[in-house]
Amino acid sequence: MSTVIAVTADGTPAVRWRYVSDGVAEVCISNPTRMNAMTVGMWAELREAFETLSAQPLSAIVLTGDPSGHAFCAGGDIQEYPAFRFDATSLAHFHEAQVWPGLRAILNCDIPVIAHINGTCMGAGLELACCADIRLAHSDAVFGAPIAKLGFPMAPKEAAVVASVLGTSVARNILLQAATYRAELLHHMGFLAEIHPAQDLDKAVTRVANKVRTLAPEAARLNKQLLRDTLPDSLGLRRRDANQAYAYAGSAEHREGVTAFIAKRSPRFGASSDDA
């Protein structure tokens, strides 16, 4: 399948996406001269990428940083901040109408999102990682949000996501002490599914994406809807219809999974399950 790029690869900050294999797409945060920091325009591109991919018949989406930026995402592009941060109206617009729609698009995506954290993961990068479902990181990656050093707090909805996923104790350390965390500790705490040396991380992410791809895609979507319901109501995310919780009972995928187990064979999900 062809690659789709939001902005031509000339060093211009962009969020671009491409198909990397059958059933798997990659969303890349690219601002290499600023360690893949998010610009205002990139938040809109992030939203567009995930809203577009959410409608595709995919099994997994990998979210990563441009390797030439030597980071996953180092935060927001601070050079832009004086243009809007010193006025309450423009600041609220930035967080509520630009940043949050991008993060919400990831959270509302029913396709499993794998964060390929290939370096520094700070501020906006930490928020992006918290919106993913499965996180694999470079063993030397550093995590945090030292915005207290810049004189401002985290926006309410963004803080709610970080606290819900990382835990309130870690969130307090990050926000009140400008604490940073190494990948090894966050792996021990369960935030990171796996950590690997730089040379092994790409293969590990591919392995996890391929594993997810072999599992029941509709079950994954239903599980994502269920897990989304555990996040605070104040975030205004899509909620599942409780009356439809068991509507999958007669689906071909459900029947194939159970039938294959009883028959002691591997399940054939997707198009092949329709023939089972």
N, C-alpha and C positions, 0 to 999 in steps of 0.2 A: 504494500500500500504506500501511497505517496506521503511525503512529509508536508505538513502545513505549518507555516511560520508566521507569527503575528507581525514581526518587523524583520526586514532583511538583516542577515547576520553580518553587520558592518560595525559592531560594537555598540550600536544603539540599544539602550535598555529595553527589554521586552520580555514577555512571557510567551513562549512558543510551545507548540505541542506537535507530536508526531506519533504515528503507529510504529511500534518497535517489533511486534510479532503478532501472530494471529490472536486476537482477543486481548491484547495488551497495548496501552498507549502510554506515552511519557509526556509530562508537562515539565518544562524546564524554565527556571527562574534565571534570567540572564542580564546581568549588569556587571560584567567582569571587572571594569575599572574601579568599582566600588564594592567588591566582595559580594556581588549579587544582591545589593540592597534594593528594596522595593521603592520605586518611584510612584508618584500619584497615578500616572498613566498605566503602570504595570498592574495596579489593583483591578482596574477595569478589564485588562486583558486576562487576568487570572479568572475573574468571574466568567467572562465569555468562554474561556477554554473549558472550564468545568461544566458550564451549562450546556455547551455543545457536546462534550464527551458523555455527559449523563444520559443523553438520548441515543447513544450508540450501543450496539450489542457487544459490549466489552466485558471481560472477566476481571480486569484489574487496571488501575491507573497508577503509574509511578510518578511521584513528585520529587524533583531533584533540582540542584543548582548547577549552573554552567561550570564545568570543570576548570575552565580558564579563569574563573573568578576565585578559585581556591577557597570556596565556602559553599555551604548550603544557601544561607541567606544571613547576612550580618545585621539585618534590621531594616529600618526605613532609611531613605536617602536624606540625611540630615541637612544637606545643602539646600534642599527645597523648603525646609521648615519655616524660615522667616517669612515666607510668602503667605502663610495661613495660620501659624500656630499662635499668634499673639492677639487674635480676635476670637471671642467665644463662638460667634456664629460660623465663621469659616472653619474653626477647629472642629466644631460639632459636625459640620458637613463632611469634613475629611474622614472622621472616624465612622460616622453613621451612614454616609452615602457613598463612600469610596472604599475604605478598608473593610468594613463589616460585610458589604455585599460579596466581596471576594472570598472572605473566610466562610460566609454562609453558603456560598456555592459549593465549597468542598464538603461542608457538613451535611448539606442536603443531597449530595450525590449518593445514590444507592449502590454504586459500584465500589468495591474495596479499593482504598487508596493506600499505597505503600510509600512511605517517605524514605527516600534514598539520601541520607544525610551525610554528604561527602565533605564535611568540614564545619567551620564555625556556624553556630545556630543561635543567633541572638535576637532579642526583641521581636520584630515581625517574623523572623525565621522561627523562633520558638512558638509563636502563635500558629504559624503554618503547620509545624510539626504536630502540634496538639490537635489539629483538625484531621490529621491522617489517622488511619486505622491500625496500621502495622508500621513500626519504625525500625529501620536498620541504620546503623551509623558507623562512620569512620571511628576507630578506637581512640583517636586523638581529638575528636570533636569536643568543643566546649559549648555549653548551653547557659543561657541566662537572659536577662532583660535589664541591664544597668541604667534604666531611664531615670532613676533617682539622681544620678550624676548630671543629668540634663535638666533637672528641675521640674519634671512633670510625672504624673501617675499614669498607669495603664488605663485605657478606656474601659468603661464598665462591661460591655459585652465581651471584649477581648479578655479581660481579667477573669470573667466567669468561665470561659472556656479553659483557660490555663489552669485555674484552680480546680476545676472539675476533673481534668485529665491528669495533671501532675500531683494534685493533692494540695490542700490549703497550707500545710506546713511548709512545703517546698516553695509554694507561691509566695508565702510571707517572707521567707528568706531571700528570695530573688528580688521582691519589690521593696522590702524594707532595709535590706543590707546590701543590695546590688550584688548578691552572691552569684557565683558562677559554679557550674557543675560539670565534672568530667563525664565522658560517656560511660566509663566503667561503673560509676556509682548509679547512674540512671538506668543502666542495664540491670544492676542488682536490685533496684527498686521496682523493676517491671515496666518502666516507661519505654525503654528500648527493647525490642524483641531480640535483637542480635547486635553485636559489635564485631568489627573485623578490621584488620590492617587495610590500608588504602588499596593494596594490590589485589585484595580478595573481595572487596565490597561489591563491585559490579557483579561478579559471579553469584554472590550470595543473594543479591536483590533479584537477579534473573531466576535463581532457583525458587525463591519464595513466590515470585509472580507466576511461575509455571505451576507450582503446587496449587496456588489459589485457582488457577485456570482449570485444573482437573476436577475441581469440586463443583457442587451444584450451584449454578449461577443464581437461580431464583431464590434458593435458600440463603445465599449471601446477601441478596437485596433485602430479604425479609429480616435477616439478622441485623443489617444496618439500620433499618427502620426501627426495630426494637431498641437497639442501643442508642439511637438518636433520642428516643423518648426519655432516656436517663439524664439528659442534659437539662439545664434549667428552663422552665417555661418562658422566662423573661427574654430568652434569645429569639423567640418567634420563629423557630424552625418548623419545617413540615412535620406533622404528626401522623402516625399511622391510624387507620380506622380500626378501633378495637373489635368492631363487629366482623372485620375481615381477617382476624388473626388466624383462623383455621380454614380459610377459603382454599388454601393450597392442597387440601386433602385429596382431591381427585386429579391433581396435576400429573402429567407424564413424568416429570422429574421426580416427584415423590414416589410414584409407583416404581420407576426404574431403580432408584436407590435401594429401596427395600427388597425388590425382586432380585437385584444383583447380589445383595448380601446373602440372601437365602440360597441362591444358586452358586455361591462361592466364586463369583467372577467380579471383575472390575466394572463399575457402573459406566454407562455410556450416556453422558449428559449432553445437552444441546440437541442438535438436529438428530443425532443417532438415537436419542431416547424416545423420539416420536415413533420409532419403528419397533420399540421393545414390546 
